[in-house]
Amino acid sequence: MNNRSKSLFDAALSVMPGGVNSPVRAFNNLRDHPIYFTKGDGPYLFDVDGNRYIDYVGSWGPAIAGHSHPKVVSAVRTQLESGLSFGAPTEIETVLAETIIKSVPSAEKLRMTSSGTEAAMSAIRLARGYTNRELIIKFEGCYHGHGDSLLVKAGSGALTMGVPDSAGVPKDLAHKTVTLTYNDTLGAIAAFRKLGEGIAAVIVEPIAGNMGCIPPVPEFLETLRELTSSHGALLIFDEVMTGFRVGLGGAQKLFEVTPDLTVLGKIIGGGLPVGAIAGKTEIIDFFAPVGPVYQAGTLSGNPLAMASGLATIELVSQKDFHKNLELNTTKLSQELEVLAKKRGVDLCVNHVCGMFGIFFSDQKRICNLTDVQNCDEKKFKLFFNIMLENGINLAPSRFEAGFVSSAHGENELEATLRAAEKAFSML
Ligand code: KE4
């Protein structure tokens, strides 16, 4: 039972829009109220009614070493003893920057922020300032935080100016963003043929994690790299989700495609507020106070977040960390498909190291937002609720990815598959 979650949500509804501080947490169209958690421990979350769940949200990615990892908690506690925030340079922010730069191929310098949104919107401003151009290309189904230039959907014609994807986004600004179809390599070529010299940057999730989990098709990222290089535009990889998740060097290392700028977040803060824009020195130095592109933040490089991020990156840097994560993510994904098939349920589970996407569909490959929208929403809703009632906490939206941590072991995978078997038999 979740009586206390329900009453807490009722109270929250009177003081916060939708009772939440981020829309996806509201369980909209899924359940009459979200679950309130009080504690995380390794692969588990515990709710206010004392129920335990195997967690595949992982705070949307940061908890890659499991919740409340002792080494992360101890690093934050030590930093805490010295104070929370000084609004001044600290050694630890340089140490984290050096650590990130060592791993991420595109990173020569970086600027810290307090969220992925801030990092993405600052990267857009940087690209526009560096190239002295205004057009941005993004892809439908990719999410780069809620900066105005990135809350834009495709206009009426494929290559026309974007239209706001949220109230409050000025039309004139939305017109400067062109939204294409993810994995549509030919569409990207056509866009550059038509708009080329006006394009400041292409921003893309190299593995899309905001419409389930959708890997790039062969040549998609490579073509974006060629097009941006040959037209004087910048290529920005939004690795807020994939950075340090799919490997130490992120998706850019996995696919051997090096962008000009990389947006980071989540894991590099280990659960505390963080974001970063990394890239070539020549570009990053366009940020104030060196260059003309203004960018700032009271808590940017906050020592607590730096301590948490550094401890987390040290954990993911351990030998075979990502190899083991990949093995478990593959096992879970493949077994889910086998169990679903046995029960006559059409299921496709896309996965890359540490992340997966569940699609109720007979389509063999889910490659873009339209494919995802064509999946069975009713089945997802039923599956999500049966899994929750059986102690498995999945992402509360079919447009979100699931996350496996290093704390998820044989027992947790088996328990998850048993619950899934039960759920498939009830769909
Ligand atoms: P934040 O501003 O939420 O730190 O980061 C925005 C962001 C940027 N880029 C990518 C690829 C992201 O996935 C995100 C945020 N991810 C969502 C989950 N899909 C966060 C969950 C939420 O919005 O509550």
Residues whose N, C-alpha, C, O or C-beta is under 5 A from the ligand:
A	BS01	KE4	S22 V24 W60 S115 G116 T117 Y143 H144 G145 E205 G209 N210 D238 V240 M241 G265 V274
